[in-house]
Amino acid sequence: MPVVDLPLAGVRVLELAQEIAGPFCCKLLAEFGAQVIKVEPPSGDMTRHRAPFAHDQPHPEGGLEYLYLNTAKRSITLHLGCQTGMRLFGVLLPYADVVISDQPAPAPAITPEHHLIYACIRPFGLSCTIPELLDDPQYEASGFFQDIDHPSTGSVRYPGIAFQMPSSPGASARAPRLGEHNAQVYAGWLGISPHEQARLRSQEVL
């Protein structure tokens, strides 16, 4: 189904979350049509580097936990621990409708004048590991799993969308590579030139 026909089409979400809870929340929003921009530190979400890896081959783009939790999103890199990074984040905010974070307090750049939804999603524990989930016979029998191609890992088998709406089924897509959409967001949305982006990368802002 085209993204434009999905129920959350046109909603822009900035994800400031790592690990499981926040990224899983944003995964659901993305698979129902929201444009989710995952804002990662220049080193990447910690789950990118955590086993198990696709095909048992350690790779910074191949952590199965990351690949599953971040399907259908876009990724940008931004160092929120520095002044320049926070300034850029402040420029991004007017383009967002929702900010999902794993921190209880909003980032300093977020003010009531932004008129957006801010939600903090904190972890509540896991009932099983990802390998156990992939081997679950009930999910297998229900056709819950799907194979998604990724340019760095090839085809990987994932659990599918967590729930379906009868009249508006969701749609999934591969997880983004680190900073894959920097140019699209920073140049396309904010008008930052490739030269300026290169300068910001050299300063480890992006």
TIMAR-301377 format. One line per 10 residues: their letters; for each residue x, z, y of N, C-alpha, C. Coordinates in nm, 4 decimals. Each point is the difference from the previous one (the first is absolute). Example, Ala and Ser with C-alpha at 12.3 -4.5 7.8 and 13.67 -1.06 7.14 Angstrom:
2
as = 1.3190 0.7800 -0.5690 -0.0890 0.0000 0.1190 0.0900 0.0000 0.1200 ~ -0.0350 -0.0720 0.1050 0.0820 0.0060 0.1190 -0.0770 0.0730 0.1090 $
// end
This chain:
206
mpvvdlplag = 0.0851 0.0000 -0.1195 -0.0851 0.0000 0.1195 0.0885 0.0000 0.1244 ~ -0.0279 -0.0873 0.0984 0.0798 0.0011 0.1237 -0.0072 0.1358 0.0689 ~ 0.1137 0.0403 0.0616 0.0057 0.1308 0.0660 -0.1082 0.0127 0.1049 ~ -0.0322 -0.1100 0.0689 -0.0988 0.0058 0.1093 -0.1362 0.0443 -0.0509 ~ -0.0270 -0.0160 -0.1310 -0.1300 0.0367 -0.0557 -0.0022 0.1418 -0.0546 ~ 0.1115 0.0694 0.0019 0.0053 0.1357 -0.0540 -0.0562 0.1001 0.1013 ~ -0.0519 0.1139 -0.0474 -0.0731 0.0911 0.0904 0.0815 0.0601 0.1131 ~ 0.1321 0.0147 -0.0162 0.0821 0.0597 0.1066 0.0806 -0.1046 0.0766 ~ -0.0344 -0.1260 -0.0149 0.0714 -0.1058 0.0723 -0.0074 0.0262 0.1501 ~ 0.1143 -0.0157 0.0676 0.0060 0.0210 0.1441 0.0431 0.1389 0.0410 $
vrvlelaqei = 0.0080 0.0934 -0.0961 0.0453 0.1362 0.0297 0.1515 0.0049 -0.0158 ~ 0.0691 0.0504 0.1019 0.1461 0.0117 -0.0057 0.0387 0.1461 -0.0200 ~ 0.0877 0.0229 -0.0979 0.0421 0.1352 -0.0364 0.1522 0.0091 0.0074 ~ 0.0507 0.1040 0.0659 0.1423 0.0309 -0.0040 0.0194 0.1135 -0.0993 ~ 0.0831 -0.0218 -0.1004 0.0261 0.1020 -0.1020 0.1336 0.0685 0.0277 ~ -0.0053 0.1308 0.0247 0.1203 0.0806 0.0212 0.0081 0.1011 -0.1137 ~ 0.0118 -0.0480 -0.1211 -0.0057 0.0893 -0.1157 0.0910 -0.0507 -0.1105 ~ 0.0551 0.0946 -0.0760 0.0816 -0.0324 -0.1160 -0.0562 0.0731 -0.1219 ~ 0.0723 -0.0109 -0.1113 -0.0433 0.0621 -0.1251 -0.1295 -0.0656 -0.0500 ~ -0.1057 0.0802 -0.0276 -0.1150 -0.0529 -0.0738 -0.1299 0.0043 0.0795 $
agpfccklla = -0.0370 0.1169 0.0541 -0.1355 0.0186 0.0519 -0.0348 -0.0967 0.1133 ~ 0.0811 -0.0011 0.1075 -0.0276 -0.0888 0.1123 0.0071 -0.1465 -0.0367 ~ 0.1089 -0.0436 -0.0695 0.0066 -0.1399 -0.0413 -0.1151 -0.0436 -0.0903 ~ -0.0483 0.0903 -0.0880 -0.1130 -0.0392 -0.0862 -0.1264 -0.0180 0.0832 ~ -0.0217 0.0887 0.0970 -0.1143 -0.0157 0.0898 0.0051 -0.1359 0.0692 ~ 0.1180 -0.0354 0.0528 0.0135 -0.1269 0.0724 -0.0074 -0.1196 -0.0932 ~ 0.0409 0.0166 -0.1241 -0.0137 -0.1065 -0.0997 -0.1473 -0.0364 -0.0168 ~ -0.0860 0.1024 -0.0081 -0.1432 -0.0258 -0.0144 -0.0541 -0.0740 0.1227 ~ 0.0425 0.0429 0.1198 -0.0458 -0.0672 0.1215 0.0451 -0.1461 0.0016 ~ 0.1268 -0.0253 -0.0403 0.0534 -0.1367 0.0003 -0.0736 -0.0888 -0.0988 $
efgaqvikve = -0.0321 0.0544 -0.1163 -0.0638 -0.0824 -0.1029 -0.1456 -0.0305 0.0330 ~ -0.0551 0.0684 0.0990 -0.1337 -0.0338 0.0468 0.0036 -0.0675 0.1365 ~ 0.1157 -0.0574 0.0324 0.0068 -0.0910 0.1135 0.0695 0.0490 0.1242 ~ 0.0301 0.1311 0.0112 0.0687 0.0483 0.1198 0.1415 -0.0561 0.0063 ~ 0.0486 -0.0257 0.1210 0.1384 -0.0434 0.0190 0.0848 0.1266 0.0159 ~ 0.0662 0.0390 -0.1079 0.0787 0.1233 -0.0023 0.1458 -0.0327 0.0272 ~ 0.0542 0.0583 0.1066 0.1414 -0.0151 0.0334 0.0701 0.1291 -0.0420 ~ 0.0820 -0.0095 -0.1016 0.0754 0.1170 -0.0469 0.1242 0.0139 0.0875 ~ 0.0093 0.1105 0.0734 0.1132 0.0238 0.0895 0.1026 0.0837 -0.0765 ~ 0.1109 -0.0643 -0.0396 0.1012 0.0664 -0.0819 0.1261 0.0268 0.0822 $
ppsgdmtrhr = 0.0720 0.1066 -0.0334 0.1314 0.0167 0.0615 0.0907 -0.1150 -0.0433 ~ 0.1072 -0.0305 0.0747 0.0875 -0.1111 -0.0397 0.0546 0.0123 -0.1421 ~ 0.0061 0.1205 -0.0541 0.0456 0.0182 -0.1387 -0.1103 -0.0262 -0.1011 ~ -0.1244 -0.0126 0.0450 -0.1116 -0.0286 -0.0887 -0.0707 0.1247 -0.0496 ~ -0.1224 -0.0175 -0.0465 -0.0762 0.1072 -0.0644 0.0807 0.0524 -0.1184 ~ -0.0001 0.1316 -0.0178 0.0816 0.0603 -0.1069 -0.0399 -0.0492 -0.1381 ~ -0.1254 -0.0424 -0.0184 -0.0406 -0.0457 -0.1330 0.0579 -0.1368 -0.0349 ~ 0.0519 -0.0744 0.0984 0.0660 -0.1272 -0.0310 0.1200 0.0210 -0.0926 ~ 0.0637 0.1150 0.0134 0.1275 0.0230 -0.0687 -0.0150 0.0904 -0.1224 ~ -0.1244 0.0267 -0.0411 -0.0235 0.0984 -0.1050 -0.0459 -0.0672 -0.1294 $
apfahdqphp = 0.0600 0.0408 -0.1114 -0.0409 -0.0502 -0.1310 -0.1407 0.0504 -0.0330 ~ -0.0730 -0.0722 -0.0873 0.0440 -0.1156 -0.0776 0.0003 -0.1275 0.0838 ~ 0.0854 -0.0957 -0.0423 0.0123 -0.1269 0.0701 -0.0597 -0.1124 -0.0834 ~ -0.0403 -0.1065 0.0672 -0.0512 -0.1179 -0.0695 0.1052 -0.0524 -0.0970 ~ -0.0410 -0.0238 -0.1227 0.0870 -0.0535 -0.1052 0.1213 0.0895 -0.0253 ~ -0.0114 0.1285 0.0382 0.1091 0.0973 -0.0199 0.1284 -0.0413 0.0704 ~ -0.0123 -0.0759 0.1099 0.1158 -0.0437 0.0771 -0.0035 0.0663 0.1376 ~ 0.0887 0.0991 0.0260 0.0007 0.0642 0.1327 0.0176 -0.1024 0.1116 ~ -0.0885 0.0051 0.0994 0.0025 -0.0960 0.1102 -0.0756 0.0633 0.1166 ~ 0.0506 -0.0129 0.1240 -0.0675 0.0638 0.1144 -0.1407 -0.0533 0.0268 $
eggleylyln = -0.0350 -0.1132 -0.0590 -0.1358 -0.0525 0.0149 -0.0805 0.0159 -0.1280 ~ 0.0574 0.0674 -0.1022 -0.0618 -0.0027 -0.1323 -0.0564 0.1293 -0.0517 ~ -0.0063 0.1066 0.0817 -0.0590 0.1247 -0.0476 -0.1479 -0.0202 -0.0304 ~ -0.0406 0.0241 -0.1255 -0.1382 -0.0261 -0.0394 -0.0988 0.0856 0.0790 ~ 0.0392 0.1223 0.0307 -0.0876 0.0867 0.0782 -0.0278 -0.0622 0.1363 ~ 0.1055 -0.0504 0.0649 -0.0169 -0.0654 0.1296 -0.0840 -0.1268 -0.0132 ~ 0.0321 -0.0837 -0.0973 -0.0691 -0.1275 -0.0142 -0.1499 0.0201 -0.0208 ~ -0.0357 0.0998 -0.0797 -0.1424 0.0240 -0.0249 -0.0710 0.0565 0.1231 ~ 0.0626 0.0964 0.0664 -0.0668 0.0700 0.1099 -0.0088 -0.0826 0.1285 ~ 0.0685 -0.1134 0.0063 0.0074 -0.0738 0.1262 -0.0441 -0.1450 -0.0104 $
takrsitlhl = -0.0818 -0.0309 -0.0995 -0.0525 -0.1354 -0.0113 -0.0840 -0.0350 0.1219 ~ 0.0060 -0.1270 0.0377 -0.0847 -0.0596 0.1053 0.0326 0.0470 0.1414 ~ 0.1119 0.0714 0.0181 0.0374 0.0485 0.1332 0.1059 -0.0912 0.0634 ~ 0.0313 0.0273 0.1253 0.1133 -0.0601 0.0688 0.0978 0.1121 0.0327 ~ 0.1281 -0.0332 0.0097 0.1015 0.1027 0.0252 0.0801 -0.0335 0.1245 ~ 0.0175 0.1013 0.0846 0.0968 -0.0093 0.1082 0.0908 0.1220 -0.0084 ~ 0.1198 -0.0123 0.0529 0.0919 0.1128 0.0068 0.0048 0.0510 0.1431 ~ 0.0049 0.1323 0.0137 0.0060 0.0599 0.1330 0.0487 0.1436 -0.0143 ~ 0.1040 0.0341 0.0750 0.0564 0.1359 -0.0016 -0.0761 0.0846 0.1013 ~ -0.0919 0.0832 -0.0505 -0.0826 0.0820 0.0884 0.0716 0.1257 0.0475 $
gcqtgmrlfg = 0.1230 0.0214 -0.0491 0.0758 0.1175 0.0412 0.0858 -0.0222 0.1229 ~ -0.0130 -0.1182 0.0611 0.0786 -0.0253 0.1212 -0.0947 -0.0408 0.1126 ~ 0.0467 0.0108 0.1225 -0.0839 -0.0250 0.1171 -0.0476 -0.1447 0.0051 ~ 0.0895 -0.0943 -0.0308 -0.0378 -0.1414 0.0048 -0.1053 -0.0308 -0.1056 ~ 0.0175 0.0587 -0.1190 -0.0977 -0.0208 -0.1059 -0.1368 0.0533 0.0378 ~ -0.0056 0.1190 0.0609 -0.1277 0.0559 0.0417 -0.0633 -0.0829 0.1112 ~ 0.0853 -0.0561 0.0870 -0.0549 -0.0857 0.1068 -0.0667 -0.1234 -0.0604 ~ 0.0658 -0.0622 -0.0986 -0.0583 -0.1168 -0.0654 -0.1283 0.0366 -0.0736 ~ -0.0014 0.1181 -0.0620 -0.1205 0.0443 -0.0692 -0.1150 0.0155 0.1004 ~ 0.0300 0.0529 0.1182 -0.1016 0.0119 0.1034 -0.0554 -0.1342 0.0424 $
vllpyadvvi = 0.0849 -0.1045 -0.0002 -0.0460 -0.1343 0.0351 -0.0881 -0.0576 -0.1108 ~ 0.0270 0.0395 -0.1268 -0.0798 -0.0489 -0.1126 -0.1403 0.0604 -0.0030 ~ -0.0129 0.1241 0.0457 -0.1249 0.0735 -0.0182 -0.1248 -0.0718 0.0523 ~ 0.0034 -0.0656 0.1169 -0.1221 -0.0661 0.0464 -0.0504 -0.1097 -0.0932 ~ 0.0853 -0.0476 -0.0912 -0.0407 -0.1040 -0.0932 -0.0678 0.0576 -0.1241 ~ -0.0016 0.1326 -0.0145 -0.0499 0.0641 -0.1210 -0.1379 0.0603 0.0216 ~ -0.0766 0.0028 -0.1088 -0.1287 0.0690 -0.0011 0.0112 0.1353 -0.0702 ~ 0.0943 0.0090 -0.0933 0.0151 0.1195 -0.0835 0.1483 0.0282 -0.0182 ~ 0.0373 0.1286 -0.0004 0.1341 0.0429 -0.0390 -0.0155 0.0985 -0.1161 ~ 0.0662 -0.0313 -0.1115 0.0004 0.0887 -0.1160 0.1398 0.0586 -0.0113 $
sdqpapapai = 0.0085 0.1327 -0.0027 0.1294 0.0677 -0.0040 -0.0004 0.1047 -0.1102 ~ 0.1194 0.0454 -0.0381 0.0094 0.1133 -0.0917 0.0460 0.1258 0.0733 ~ -0.0069 -0.0049 0.1341 0.0363 0.1152 0.0822 -0.1264 0.0568 0.0672 ~ -0.0183 0.1332 -0.0039 -0.1226 0.0588 0.0564 -0.0189 -0.0265 0.1489 ~ 0.1083 -0.0021 0.0771 -0.0118 -0.0208 0.1445 0.0261 -0.1463 0.0337 ~ -0.0814 -0.0607 0.0879 0.0239 -0.1392 0.0393 0.1369 -0.0180 0.0654 ~ 0.0547 -0.1197 -0.0132 0.1249 -0.0317 0.0684 -0.0185 0.0191 0.1502 ~ 0.1045 0.0430 0.0722 -0.0140 0.0266 0.1442 -0.0542 -0.1176 0.0798 ~ 0.0243 -0.1226 -0.0480 -0.0453 -0.1174 0.0754 -0.1504 -0.0199 -0.0056 ~ -0.0696 0.0675 -0.0946 -0.1439 -0.0181 -0.0152 -0.0739 0.0960 0.0922 $
tpehhliyac = -0.0856 -0.0546 0.0846 -0.0788 0.0808 0.0926 -0.1481 -0.0360 -0.0153 ~ -0.0907 0.0839 0.0503 -0.1436 -0.0324 -0.0084 -0.0360 -0.1327 0.0665 ~ 0.0803 -0.0433 0.0957 -0.0302 -0.1254 0.0701 0.0131 -0.1224 -0.0913 ~ 0.0635 0.0164 -0.1159 0.0164 -0.1151 -0.0894 -0.1295 -0.0349 -0.0737 ~ -0.0941 0.0924 -0.0065 -0.1301 -0.0274 -0.0627 0.0165 -0.0579 -0.1404 ~ 0.0752 0.0686 -0.0824 0.0164 -0.0440 -0.1382 -0.0261 0.1172 -0.0940 ~ -0.0115 -0.0318 -0.1274 -0.0191 0.1028 -0.1027 0.1364 0.0425 -0.0520 ~ 0.0264 0.1301 0.0001 0.1242 0.0538 -0.0562 -0.0378 0.0878 -0.1184 ~ 0.0566 -0.0304 -0.1164 -0.0283 0.0789 -0.1199 0.1305 0.0418 -0.0661 ~ 0.0058 0.1252 -0.0397 0.1143 0.0517 -0.0752 -0.0403 0.0108 -0.1468 $
irpfglscti = 0.0729 -0.0688 -0.0856 -0.0278 0.0014 -0.1438 0.1165 0.0705 -0.0687 ~ -0.0281 0.1154 -0.0580 0.1041 0.0794 -0.0652 -0.0155 -0.0059 -0.1513 ~ 0.1093 0.0154 -0.0750 -0.0085 -0.0090 -0.1465 -0.0753 0.1182 -0.0607 ~ -0.0658 -0.0281 -0.1123 -0.0725 0.1046 -0.0727 0.0419 0.0021 -0.1464 ~ 0.1109 -0.0655 -0.0316 0.0487 0.0021 -0.1376 -0.0431 -0.1233 -0.0770 ~ 0.0657 -0.0242 -0.1131 -0.0300 -0.1122 -0.0890 -0.0434 0.0529 -0.1360 ~ -0.0948 -0.0682 -0.0636 -0.0413 0.0394 -0.1338 0.0811 -0.0705 -0.1085 ~ 0.0738 -0.1046 0.0376 0.0821 -0.0704 -0.0986 0.1081 -0.0773 0.0738 ~ 0.0986 -0.0486 -0.0752 0.1047 -0.0825 0.0590 -0.0456 -0.1449 0.0038 ~ 0.0707 -0.0824 0.0767 -0.0359 -0.1419 0.0062 0.0155 -0.0675 -0.1362 $
pellddpqye = 0.1104 0.0237 -0.0757 0.0065 -0.0611 -0.1337 -0.1161 0.0409 -0.0903 ~ -0.0437 0.1261 0.0084 -0.1145 0.0438 -0.0795 -0.1269 -0.0733 0.0415 ~ -0.0155 -0.0206 0.1300 -0.1162 -0.0727 0.0498 0.0011 -0.1444 -0.0508 ~ 0.1170 -0.0642 0.0028 0.0103 -0.1382 -0.0455 -0.0320 -0.0144 -0.1480 ~ 0.0231 0.1058 -0.0790 -0.0248 -0.0043 -0.1445 -0.1361 0.0560 -0.0394 ~ -0.0820 0.0389 0.0971 -0.1279 0.0623 -0.0311 -0.0940 -0.1006 -0.0660 ~ -0.0460 0.0287 -0.1238 -0.0834 -0.0987 -0.0716 -0.1359 -0.0241 0.0653 ~ -0.0548 0.1012 0.0683 -0.1304 -0.0187 0.0640 0.0104 -0.1009 0.1145 ~ 0.1044 0.0136 0.0839 0.0183 -0.0964 0.1080 0.0302 -0.1389 -0.0554 ~ 0.0784 -0.0046 -0.1066 0.0336 -0.1287 -0.0609 -0.1259 -0.0698 -0.0485 $
asgffqdidh = -0.0887 0.0746 -0.0664 -0.1215 -0.0589 -0.0558 -0.0954 -0.0479 0.1093 ~ 0.0057 0.0627 0.1169 -0.0914 -0.0369 0.1087 0.0529 -0.1152 0.0848 ~ 0.1198 -0.0510 -0.0337 0.0574 -0.1090 0.0792 0.0474 0.0438 0.1362 ~ 0.0392 0.1284 0.0117 0.0383 0.0570 0.1285 0.1352 -0.0512 0.0489 ~ 0.0869 -0.0434 -0.0924 0.1352 -0.0398 0.0370 0.0056 -0.1464 0.0425 ~ 0.1002 -0.0308 0.0843 0.0198 -0.1376 0.0448 0.1489 -0.0258 0.0168 ~ 0.0377 -0.1265 -0.0119 0.1399 -0.0403 0.0184 0.0145 -0.0616 0.1383 ~ 0.0975 0.0499 0.0771 0.0248 -0.0492 0.1359 0.1461 -0.0421 0.0115 ~ 0.0229 -0.1190 0.0540 0.1366 -0.0495 0.0193 0.0592 0.0576 0.1285 ~ 0.1296 0.0304 -0.0060 0.0738 0.0501 0.1162 0.1304 -0.0772 0.0086 $
pstgsvrypg = 0.0423 -0.0423 0.1197 0.1207 -0.0839 0.0108 0.1277 0.0690 -0.0460 ~ 0.0030 0.1323 -0.0022 0.1217 0.0702 -0.0413 -0.0026 0.0454 -0.1458 ~ -0.1200 0.0154 -0.0567 -0.0095 0.0560 -0.1348 -0.0620 -0.0933 -0.1022 ~ -0.0621 -0.1095 0.0460 -0.0769 -0.0819 -0.0919 -0.1355 0.0636 -0.0260 ~ -0.0596 -0.0349 -0.1116 -0.1332 0.0494 -0.0334 0.0068 0.1450 -0.0485 ~ -0.0870 0.0837 0.0555 -0.0086 0.1411 -0.0378 -0.1462 0.0329 -0.0266 ~ -0.0253 0.0806 -0.1028 -0.1361 0.0398 -0.0352 -0.0378 0.1269 0.0758 ~ -0.1153 -0.0043 0.0680 -0.0468 0.1105 0.0840 -0.1387 0.0455 -0.0442 ~ -0.0339 0.1273 0.0263 -0.1418 0.0349 -0.0002 -0.0695 -0.0748 0.1147 ~ -0.1233 -0.0379 -0.0209 -0.0705 -0.0778 0.1010 -0.0644 0.0882 0.1058 $
iafqmpsspg = -0.0965 -0.0567 0.0721 -0.0698 0.0719 0.1055 -0.0758 0.1176 -0.0608 ~ 0.0069 0.1154 0.0669 -0.0517 0.1237 -0.0585 -0.1516 -0.0014 -0.0186 ~ -0.0730 -0.0717 0.0837 -0.1450 -0.0088 -0.0152 -0.0457 -0.1332 0.0568 ~ -0.1170 -0.0435 -0.0396 -0.0533 -0.1281 0.0440 -0.1355 0.0203 0.0666 ~ -0.0227 -0.0714 0.1093 -0.1323 -0.0039 0.0621 -0.0715 -0.1229 -0.0551 ~ -0.1209 0.0143 -0.0522 -0.0663 -0.1130 -0.0676 -0.0097 -0.1261 0.0848 ~ -0.0325 0.0143 0.1287 -0.0184 -0.1192 0.0830 0.1265 -0.0423 0.0730 ~ 0.1024 0.0866 0.0022 0.1241 -0.0314 0.0720 0.1201 0.0460 -0.0803 ~ 0.0367 -0.0739 -0.1048 0.1167 0.0407 -0.0782 0.1267 -0.0067 0.0848 ~ 0.0968 0.0841 -0.0328 0.1256 0.0014 0.0746 0.0928 -0.1126 -0.0433 $
asaraprlge = 0.1120 -0.0099 0.0667 0.1017 -0.0998 -0.0338 0.1361 0.0637 0.0182 ~ 0.0906 -0.0248 -0.0928 0.1325 0.0596 0.0070 0.1058 -0.1072 0.0225 ~ 0.1184 0.0439 0.0388 0.1146 -0.0890 0.0188 0.1247 0.0837 -0.0186 ~ 0.1147 -0.0653 -0.0092 0.1231 0.0715 -0.0298 0.0388 0.0965 0.1117 ~ 0.0853 0.0992 -0.0338 0.0560 0.0912 0.0997 0.1042 -0.0752 0.0836 ~ 0.0160 0.0362 0.1273 0.0953 -0.0709 0.0853 0.1437 0.0426 -0.0246 ~ 0.0939 -0.0912 0.0272 0.1417 0.0377 0.0034 0.0270 0.0786 0.1279 ~ 0.1060 0.0784 0.0002 0.0312 0.0865 0.1144 0.0147 -0.0830 0.1279 ~ -0.0815 0.0315 0.1004 0.0075 -0.0688 0.1285 -0.0401 -0.1452 -0.0033 ~ -0.0704 -0.0431 -0.1045 -0.0337 -0.1420 -0.0161 -0.0783 -0.0549 0.1186 $
hnaqvyagwl = -0.0786 0.0828 0.0632 -0.0871 -0.0484 0.1078 0.0466 0.0448 0.1378 ~ 0.1285 0.0396 0.0107 0.0537 0.0370 0.1315 -0.0231 -0.1101 0.1028 ~ 0.0393 -0.1226 -0.0337 -0.0103 -0.1102 0.0970 -0.1458 -0.0253 0.0368 ~ -0.0883 0.0020 -0.0992 -0.1410 -0.0272 0.0260 -0.0598 0.1022 0.0958 ~ 0.0314 0.1285 -0.0230 -0.0609 0.1047 0.0822 0.0710 0.0131 0.1346 ~ 0.1340 0.0093 -0.0040 0.0721 0.0230 0.1250 0.0014 -0.1225 0.0911 ~ 0.0125 -0.1200 -0.0588 -0.0036 -0.1210 0.0822 -0.1438 -0.0434 0.0272 ~ -0.0815 -0.0045 -0.1069 -0.1361 -0.0505 0.0139 -0.0909 0.0914 0.0786 ~ 0.0123 0.1313 -0.0208 -0.0878 0.0940 0.0707 0.0605 0.0448 0.1321 ~ 0.1284 0.0363 -0.0035 0.0612 0.0639 0.1166 0.0864 -0.0935 0.0834 $
gispheqarl = 0.0250 -0.1217 -0.0505 0.0795 -0.0958 0.0773 0.1478 0.0347 0.0092 ~ 0.0512 0.0771 -0.0967 0.1424 0.0354 0.0002 0.0784 -0.1157 -0.0619 ~ 0.0993 -0.0502 0.0714 0.0738 -0.1187 -0.0424 0.0852 0.0299 -0.1231 ~ 0.0369 -0.1048 -0.0764 0.0904 0.0207 -0.1139 0.1318 0.0647 0.0416 ~ 0.0508 -0.0363 0.1175 0.1253 0.0594 0.0474 -0.0161 0.1505 0.0218 ~ -0.1115 0.0392 0.0621 -0.0237 0.1422 0.0246 -0.0236 0.0739 -0.1317 ~ -0.0680 -0.0637 -0.0949 -0.0192 0.0624 -0.1310 0.1350 0.0227 -0.0681 ~ 0.0898 -0.0995 0.0104 0.1338 0.0144 -0.0597 0.0746 0.1155 0.0651 ~ -0.0150 0.0149 0.1323 0.0656 0.1104 0.0689 -0.0542 0.1339 -0.0477 ~ -0.1311 0.0082 -0.0161 -0.0621 0.1241 -0.0463 0.0417 0.0325 -0.1431 $
rsqevl = 0.0166 -0.1048 -0.0828 0.0472 0.0228 -0.1375 0.1423 0.0529 0.0012 ~ 0.0835 -0.0528 0.0892 0.1397 0.0454 0.0070 0.0099 0.1454 0.0434 ~ -0.1013 0.0469 0.0733 -0.0055 0.1395 0.0417 -0.0777 0.0876 -0.0985 ~ -0.0416 -0.0622 -0.1120 -0.0761 0.0675 -0.1060 -0.1334 0.0559 0.0497 ~ -0.0574 -0.0688 0.1006 -0.1359 0.0322 0.0442 -0.1009 -0.0666 -0.0928 ~ 0.0292 -0.1210 -0.0426 -0.0859 -0.0721 -0.0949 0.0652 0.0003 -0.1382 $
// end
